[in-house]
Amino acid sequence: MFSFLRRNRTYIDVPVLEVDVHSHLIPAIDDGAKTIEESLVLLKHMQALGYRKVITTPHIMSDTYKNSPKTIQKGLEVLRSEAIKNGLSIQIDAAAEYYLDDGFLPLLSESEMMTINSKYLLFETSYVSKPMQTEAMIFAILSEGYIPLMAHPERYRYIKDPEREYSRLKELGVMFQVNINSFGGHYGTLAQKRALFLSRNGLIDFLGSDVHTRKQAESLQNVLKSDNYKEIYRYNTILNHTLL
Ligand SMILES: [Fe+2]
């Protein structure tokens, strides 16, 4: 009886995610892995956690990380061939994490976009100040036929009224990718609190590792076993496996 109660409290049937949708594994292209050796360490961690596929997402920012489909594709090829040489079977694809800055709208109208399964456009904004044009940029993403997927909505400190502001984003057609490590407090107590808010209100669509470093890869292991993590599956329909 005790185990029955415990099973209900911790919400069993937590599936293995299988697909990760957010990480920085391509070496020396952004603030993620610095060398191919680091990339391989991170990939090994992901494979050991049960992931069968990673869709890695280098930053594209107009002033800091001027990546393009060309730089990302080139890095992806190196990463894939080194992974195979090192006996890793995990599948590796790439998209990008777009920063909503002044350079974003020209990119969207003029160039090929690095999206997840040709469908979801992963984007982030400043952590501290909300970009003036956020809604206009979301409309532009939708009008190009993509689904805007907001990276780590729990981490934006400019969100002061989560109920109203997250609802507004959802009304606009934005989907949410929450970082797994936020549930363990890796990004501080506010991000953890917001991740739990998003979880308990059924607002999460995708979960991401957002792995840049070995420390982040290592901490995933504990969070994936935690009650905060297991609870997600009680309230949310997580779509990662649809990308396999
Ligand atoms: Fe990221």
Residues whose N, C-alpha, C, O or C-beta is under 5 A from the ligand:
A	BS01	LIG	E97 D210
